[in-house]
Amino acid sequence: MLRLTDITLPLDHAETALNDAVLARLKLPTGSLRGVTVAKRSYDARKRGHIVLTYSVDVDVADEAAVLKRVAAETRTNRIKVAPTPDTTYRFIAGPSPEQMLRPIVVGMGPCGLFAGLVLAQMGLKPIILERGKQVRERTVDTFGLWRRKVLDPESNVQFGEGGAGTFSDGKLYSQISDKRHLGRKVLDEFVKAGAPDEILYVNKPHIGTFRLVSMVEHMRATIEALGGEIRFSQRVDDLLIELDSNGDRRVRGVVLASSGILRADHVVMALGHSARDSFEMLHARGVHMEAKPFSIGFRIEHPQSLIDEARFGPQAGHRLLGAADYKLVHHCRNGRSVYSFCMCPGGTVVAAASEPGRVVTNGMSQYSRNERNANAAIVVGITPEDFAEFDPSGSPLAGIALQRHWESVAYQLGGGTYEAPAQKVGDFIRGQPSSVHGVVLPSYTPGVRLGDLSTALPRYAIDAIREALPAFGRQIKGFDMEDALLTGVETRTSSPVRLTRGEDGQSLNTRGLFPAGEGAGYAGGILSAGVDGIRAAEWVARQMIISGTARAI
């Protein structure tokens, strides 16, 4: 197969246009193609009203070598981009050994833990997955309990439970990570097997949406169990068993569960989410190496989705191949801070994402259809460990958690102490005056919002930066700083506030057998990158099991 890139066609091209373009590009006669498969499809919307599609395709021809040779000779003049199709086949590195005794443990069943467990199970290593929350459908009921009845379950919510925080999101499946081994393709292939639409394999910015993710997670759970893996829900890990080995090195020997005592293991993947604060505290108390890391804080902003569509697509807004428009914005402020859009959810809703009582946290979510009336995104300000000292002057790596908790508690009070969120219209926020009535943009956040003044909901430097950034964004997207756009606070969990530092072999820097992975460990951001890191963690575990003789190399 040959991979051709940068084939540009009109948005409404004829059904045969792609094959015709391939024939023309390769200078082949009609009927010489055995097959054409779309590898990637994106759109170029830089010219409003003149949006074009850009394709990369895999082509099956009779004599690939001859075609490649001829194209190579013409490349300097024609700039034809063609090469052999890359091999994206995933290859397992280990299999079970008759001597295998202790099974590997995976802590957490978000995207990272899900893929770590799946790949370990596919290698025949029969992992045990421990999830502090509930199965995804039970968890959904508990999550609706906060959204509809203002009742929070600290162990079963947007952050905790099967599928992780990504289950209640837009289901975005793209990332900017370096992926030379095509592990991201393994993630997408497994999602398609679990029920995701085939288009996620080739569209430029694939997404799934919450409802589809629920059934996919269930399917993947069944696969893991059918392969000999075991999944235990409502099993919070409260402690690690750590011993010194014969070389004097710290080594994991198991975990202590809140409900059922000790579970022995020599290989433990810590696939925590970014909100597993009690687990971070336990690991810190156990001396596991960690460090504070930067993250961002801010608000959710809502606009009419139609405004974003018109600004991005012009007269072609609403086209079936374009869907609901998204955006990505950044502004560098006079005070040295950077403000940027994060986790943009076209045609979605702002959701309550608290995991601790007495605190308010916002996030964004979309369904696959992305057909809700509002667009929403986080508008956040980058902060660093130097900003944490006000809340924990000891220099602890957990200081970022103290900062998060402070502003989440402030938001809870500003919202009236009922899990309603504080909100303000953008025009009033920029002018520095409270809001008292809604405009044309109605809030999507449940349990509800309380209009007022957000100037005390974040640090002064963050408020000043966002006030400066919003009009700048309005110059990039007409109407972004519209009077009636709505800000809802607060967004504090853009990424983990800590990094559980690991070495090149994937193990904790000071605790052998412990494999920190995923978003909570500070090594991923989003579903795809977390899934990829889960695969890496499974491979690191398998290699160590090969070394110890409890797995065999393939």
LOFINU-250692 format. One record per residue (C-alpha): x, y, z; residue in three letters. Coordinates in steps of 0.001 Angstrom, whole numbers, padded with zeros to 6 digits, always signed. Example, Ala and Ser with C-alpha at 12.3 -4.5 7.8 and 13.67 -1.06 7.14 Angstrom:
BEGIN
+012300-004500+007800ALA +013670-001060+007140SER 
end
This chain:
BEGIN
+000000+000000+000000MET +001112+003561-000723LEU +000258+006619+001408ARG -000595+009795-000523LEU -000963+013014+001457THR -002242+016540+000902ASP -004981+015791-001612ILE -007233+018860-001557THR -010841+018765-002753LEU -013874+021048-002470PRO -016156+020547+000516LEU -018936+019251-001737ASP -016830+017176-004122HIS -018262+014387-006268ALA -018161+010825-004964GLU -015593+009830-007595THR -013383+012898-007109ALA -011020+011281-004613LEU -010205+008309-006860ASN -009816+010673-009815ASP -007395+012822-007819ALA -005325+009744-006887VAL -005129+008638-010529LEU -004076+012116-011587ALA -001516+012453-008815ARG +000111+009100-009658LEU -000425+009457-013425LYS -002164+006103-013622LEU -004819+004982-016114PRO -008443+004551-015116THR -009103+001131-013618GLY -005565+000625-012285SER -006504+001150-008625LEU -007197-001941-006553ARG -008455+000122-003656GLY -008365+003534-001960VAL -008822+003895+001805THR -009061+007235+003592VAL -006324+007423+006242ALA -007026+011001+007367LYS -009572+013669+006486ARG -009413+017217+007738SER -010679+020595+006611TYR -008965+023908+005964ASP -011206+026756+007161ALA -008718+029593+006874ARG -010828+031151+004096LYS -014372+031608+005401ARG -016887+030451+002826GLY -014212+028572+000858HIS -013530+025606+003115ILE -011761+022670+001488VAL -011148+019078+002534LEU -007638+017640+002776THR -007119+013892+002473TYR -004392+011370+003147SER -005192+008056+001492VAL -003778+004538+001306ASP -003695+003221-002244VAL -003417-000356-003481ASP -001791-000538-006940VAL -000355-003411-008988ALA +003345-002465-009006ASP +004138-000307-005977GLU +007890-000392-006532ALA +007580+000951-010081ALA +005185+003693-008980VAL +007470+004732-006115LEU +010510+004810-008419LYS +008744+006977-010980ARG +007315+009308-008358VAL +010731+009693-006713ALA +012159+010886-010018ALA +009369+013457-010358GLU +009283+014648-006753THR +011587+017644-007248ARG +009345+019160-009876THR +005868+017963-008857ASN +006301+017694-005067ARG +004216+014535-004993ILE +003963+013258-001422LYS +003816+009474-001566VAL +005505+006773+000494ALA +004826+003230+001659PRO +001896+003101+004082THR +003283+002963+007638PRO +002817-000269+009553ASP +000534+000522+012486THR +000073-003078+013644THR +000404-003407+017417TYR +002680-006239+018570ARG +002590-007686+022064PHE +005895-008119+023886ILE +005053-010806+026449ALA +002938-013826+027210GLY +002119-015775+030369PRO +004700-018016+032004SER +003910-021238+033886PRO +005810-019717+036819GLU +003583-016647+037017GLN +002557-016286+040646MET +001394-012817+041656LEU -000855-011070+039172ARG -000165-007433+038218PRO -002487-004839+039733ILE -003853-001756+037985VAL -005232+000966+040272VAL -007869+003049+038515GLY -010094+002356+035516MET -010022+005598+033593GLY -008621+005520+030032PRO -005090+004804+031280CYS -006056+001979+033619GLY -008516+000604+031090LEU -005835+000235+028410PHE -003172-000944+030841ALA -005559-003666+031974GLY -006679-004507+028452LEU -003144-004932+027058VAL -002009-006939+030088LEU -005040-009168+029625ALA -004357-009514+025892GLN -000831-010673+026784MET -002346-013337+029034GLY -001052-011757+032267LEU -004488-011688+033972LYS -004402-008305+035702PRO -006524-007297+038677ILE -008024-003838+038173ILE -009077-001947+041300LEU -011540+000920+040812GLU -012641+003009+043789ARG -015888+003980+042079GLY -018751+002002+040619LYS -019595+000428+037278GLN -020274+003046+034657VAL -024083+002871+034625ARG -024357+002925+038419GLU -021886+005782+038417ARG -024040+007657+035909THR -027002+007466+038299VAL -024846+008878+041129ASP -023533+011648+038877THR -027064+012660+037941PHE -027745+012775+041677GLY -025447+015811+041906LEU -026659+017375+038687TRP -030371+016983+039413ARG -030694+016717+043202ARG -027528+018452+044487LYS -026387+015260+046237VAL -022672+014433+045894LEU -021262+010917+046298ASP -017513+011396+046988PRO -016707+007917+045639GLU -018947+007936+042547SER -019060+011087+040442ASN -017619+012764+037344VAL -014080+012082+038590GLN -014366+008584+040111PHE -015752+005404+038589GLY -015427+003132+035587GLU -014248+005084+032542GLY -012726+007943+034526GLY -013377+011645+034025ALA -013244+011183+030239GLY -016595+009380+030321THR -018317+012691+031088PHE -016595+014799+028447SER -016686+015526+024757ASP -014917+012229+024150GLY -012127+013882+022164LYS -009689+011389+020666LEU -006818+013511+019458TYR -003580+014573+021044SER -000278+016297+020305GLN +001883+013588+021879ILE +004810+012079+019995SER +003631+008640+018858ASP +006245+007070+016602LYS +005028+003555+017491ARG +001426+004341+016516HIS +000081+003412+019941LEU -002694+005930+019391GLY -003878+003762+016512ARG -004095+000814+018917LYS -006335+002940+021167VAL -008596+003927+018276LEU -008755+000359+016915ASP -009857-000952+020314GLU -012497+001765+020573PHE -013892+000803+017164VAL -014023-002841+018271LYS -015945-001641+021326ALA -018546+000187+019252GLY -017115+003557+018259ALA -017864+004729+014690PRO -015209+003840+012083ASP -014755+007529+011277GLU -012603+008027+014381ILE -009856+006209+012457LEU -009584+008935+009819TYR -011265+012234+010731VAL -008859+014913+011898ASN -010457+015607+015280LYS -012403+012483+016236PRO -014785+012474+019156HIS -017293+010022+020605ILE -019435+011753+023222GLY -020601+010570+026621THR -023424+008164+025751PHE -021306+006140+023323ARG -018407+006049+025759LEU -020588+004370+028378VAL -021398+001355+026206SER -017817+001184+024874MET -016361+001051+028376VAL -018737-001787+029237GLU -017670-003690+026128HIS -013973-003286+026978MET -014608-004443+030539ARG -016218-007610+029182ALA -013208-008176+026918THR -010763-007889+029818ILE -012794-010334+031898GLU -013098-012805+029007ALA -009281-012786+028739LEU -008847-013682+032410GLY -008574-010211+033897GLY -010478-009345+037050GLU -012154-006028+037821ILE -013145-005082+041353ARG -015329-002028+041872PHE -015742+000060+045038SER -012192-000911+046006GLN -010261+002136+047166ARG -006532+001638+047719VAL -005681+003223+051070ASP -002035+002190+051350ASP +000911+000513+049661LEU +002993-002301+051049LEU +006616-001258+050557ILE +009609-003319+051647GLU +013381-003064+051216LEU +014814-005762+048954ASP +018239-007426+049304SER +019857-004442+047580ASN +018271-001973+049960GLY +015866-000671+047299ASP +012256+000179+048080ARG +009937-002299+046392ARG +006161-002649+046187VAL +004791-005867+047677ARG +001080-005145+047477GLY -001759-002757+048253VAL -004065-002250+051219VAL -007740-001910+050338LEU -010188+000158+052360ALA -012733-002655+052440SER -010933-005980+052139SER -007407-005867+053499GLY -004131-006715+051769ILE -003727-007744+048141LEU -000220-008953+047281ARG +001516-007889+044074ALA +005019-007142+042803ASP +003859-004935+039923HIS +001362-002111+040498VAL +000257+000404+037864VAL -000964+003605+039555MET -003369+004890+036892ALA -004901+007577+039070LEU -007052+010431+037825GLY -006049+014040+038377HIS -008529+014320+041262SER -007304+011396+043399ALA -006162+013764+046121ARG -006339+011312+049008ASP -004269+008860+046976SER -001648+011523+046286PHE -001528+012242+050013GLU -001102+008541+050798MET +001710+008163+048244LEU +003451+011240+049603HIS +003186+009898+053156ALA +004693+006630+051898ARG +007659+008503+050477GLY +006903+007854+046802VAL +008816+010382+044722HIS +006614+013202+043408MET +006833+016867+042560GLU +004463+019769+042117ALA +003707+020628+038495LYS +002057+023530+036655PRO -001617+023471+035713PHE -004274+026067+034922SER -007328+027614+036525ILE -010207+029673+035166GLY -013866+029661+034179PHE -016148+027985+031656ARG -017489+030288+028933ILE -020690+029689+026954GLU -021799+031162+023624HIS -024535+030272+021174PRO -023075+027476+019044GLN -024491+029256+016003SER -022219+032230+016704LEU -019110+030027+016727ILE -020265+028197+013578ASP -020788+031443+011684GLU -017485+032932+012857ALA -015491+029859+011854ARG -017325+028587+008757PHE -019258+031549+007354GLY -021904+030564+004778PRO -020799+026916+004945GLN -021810+026662+008611ALA -024022+023639+009248GLY -022466+021457+006557HIS -022731+017781+007533ARG -018973+017167+007155LEU -018049+020164+009293LEU -020438+019647+012187GLY -020345+022037+015118ALA -017342+024367+014993ALA -014639+024426+017627ASP -011859+026884+018397TYR -008467+027160+020035LYS -007357+030519+021413LEU -004400+031906+023327VAL -003433+035376+024559HIS -000228+036495+026266HIS -001096+039146+028825CYS +000695+042259+030018ARG +001106+040758+033496ASN +003132+037887+032051GLY +000342+035329+032266ARG -001013+033304+029357SER -004752+032755+028916VAL -005993+030020+026610TYR -009064+027997+025723SER -009087+024424+026945PHE -011346+021386+026490CYS -013649+023112+024027MET -017021+021320+023785CYS -019038+022241+020677PRO -022778+021907+021128GLY -022348+020732+024700GLY -023038+021541+028330THR -021156+022753+031378VAL -021239+020072+034070VAL -020732+019866+037819ALA -017491+017932+038382ALA -016917+018137+042133ALA -015547+015106+043958SER -015292+016548+047478GLU -018125+017934+049632PRO -018406+021694+049945GLY -016617+022500+046708ARG -017711+023522+043198VAL -015830+022434+040080VAL -016900+022851+036446THR -016091+020834+033350ASN -017474+020479+029826GLY -019310+017640+028102MET -020822+016911+024665SER -022722+014075+023111GLN -021662+012598+019789TYR -024254+014732+017963SER -022940+017986+019488ARG -026361+019496+018930ASN -027004+021402+022175GLU -027601+025133+021814ARG -024403+026349+023506ASN -020710+026006+022829ALA -018538+025933+025933ASN -014846+025904+026751ALA -012597+026555+029688ALA -010841+029926+029602ILE -007882+029338+031875VAL -004690+030943+033140VAL -001473+029008+033500GLY -000040+028810+037028ILE +003183+027349+038386THR +004364+025910+041716PRO +005572+029393+042665GLU +001896+030402+042821ASP +001094+027630+045290PHE +003223+028968+048170ALA +000429+031239+049431GLU -001617+028150+050257PHE +001186+025865+051455ASP +004456+027696+052232PRO +006123+024409+053236SER +007057+023681+049625GLY +005181+020381+049685SER +004540+018781+046281PRO +000870+018739+047325LEU +000637+022535+047509ALA -001281+022732+044238GLY -004058+020667+045792ILE -004351+023246+048587ALA -004755+025980+045970LEU -007424+023989+044126GLN -009372+023285+047285ARG -009304+026934+048334HIS -010820+028282+045123TRP -013305+025426+044821GLU -014530+026238+048355SER -014807+029915+047433VAL -016907+028959+044391ALA -019143+026820+046591TYR -019827+029790+048879GLN -020338+032224+045991LEU -022834+029779+044521GLY -024852+029759+047724GLY -023560+026563+049330GLY -025825+024196+047372THR -023474+023098+044529TYR -024874+025830+042328GLU -022024+027608+040576ALA -021226+031339+040551PRO -021693+032959+037145ALA -021437+036327+035432GLN -022118+037726+031987LYS -018965+038502+030028VAL -019857+042174+029502GLY -020372+042697+033237ASP -017191+040765+034050PHE -015105+042972+031757ILE -016643+046140+033245ARG -016258+044858+036799GLY -019918+044990+037762GLN -022150+042165+039079PRO -024699+040420+036874SER -028303+040130+037996SER -030232+038868+034960VAL -029412+036492+032121HIS -029222+037602+028520GLY -029640+035509+025386VAL -027157+032868+026595VAL -028829+030653+029169LEU -026632+028494+031422PRO -026426+024769+030755SER -024828+023965+034135TYR -026871+021905+036525THR -027618+022012+039491PRO -027880+025696+038430GLY -025987+028980+038613VAL -026109+032041+040834ARG -025409+035293+039009LEU -023129+037776+040698GLY -019528+038956+040678ASP -016693+036562+039787LEU -013921+039009+040664SER -013244+037191+043954THR -013567+033668+042522ALA -009915+033424+041406LEU -006614+035121+042280PRO -006349+038753+041174ARG -003683+037959+038566TYR -006031+035418+036963ALA -009006+037798+036951ILE -006915+040581+035386ASP -005523+038218+032752ALA -008935+036860+031720ILE -010396+040387+031568ARG -007624+041366+029179GLU -007874+038194+027120ALA -011624+038179+026391LEU -011636+041296+024148PRO -008491+039964+022444ALA -010343+036726+021717PHE -013228+038817+020394GLY -010882+040184+017748ARG -010087+036621+016667GLN -013659+035283+016790ILE -016262+037961+016211LYS -018695+038004+019125GLY -016537+035997+021517PHE -016657+038873+024032ASP -020362+039468+023448MET -022247+041076+026292GLU -024442+038070+027091ASP -021843+035279+026860ALA -021701+033554+030229LEU -018802+032719+032537LEU -019295+029961+035134THR -016773+029139+037859GLY -014522+027521+038631VAL -012363+025290+036412GLU -009448+024039+038529THR -008752+020511+037282ARG -007280+021064+033860THR -004499+018598+034714SER -002883+016947+037695SER -001250+019267+040253PRO +001496+016671+040861VAL +003816+014439+038876ARG +004616+010963+040210LEU +008084+010971+038690THR +009190+007834+036861ARG +012320+006614+035119GLY +012895+005377+031584GLU +011688+001917+032620ASP +008340+003373+033717GLY +008928+002685+037418GLN +008796+005241+040207SER +012173+006877+040733LEU +012418+005481+044247ASN +009938+002591+044435THR +010545-000484+042309ARG +007479-002272+040993GLY +005369+000901+041107LEU +004422+002244+037661PHE +002857+005743+037784PRO +000882+006378+034608ALA -001767+008530+033016GLY -003226+011904+033771GLU -003074+011771+037550GLY +000605+010839+037440ALA +001264+013887+035253GLY +002021+012003+032038TYR -001137+012466+029967ALA -003878+014937+029184GLY -007059+013578+027640GLY -008477+010212+026634ILE -006101+009366+023795LEU -002838+010273+025527SER -003993+008537+028727ALA -004833+005392+026764GLY -001418+005479+025073VAL +000296+005871+028445ASP -001699+002918+029762GLY -000347+000782+026917ILE +003190+001909+027742ARG +002633+001053+031395ALA +001424-002432+030472ALA +004545-002940+028378GLU +006840-001750+031180TRP +005140-004149+033577VAL +005457-007002+031069ALA +009182-006346+030605ARG +009765-006447+034353GLN +007740-009645+034589MET +009943-011149+031871ILE +013040-010179+033860ILE +011602-011757+037008SER +010560-014900+035129GLY +006841-014410+035733THR +006199-013749+032037ALA +007842-014918+028853ARG +009036-012808+025945ALA +007223-013167+022644ILE 
end
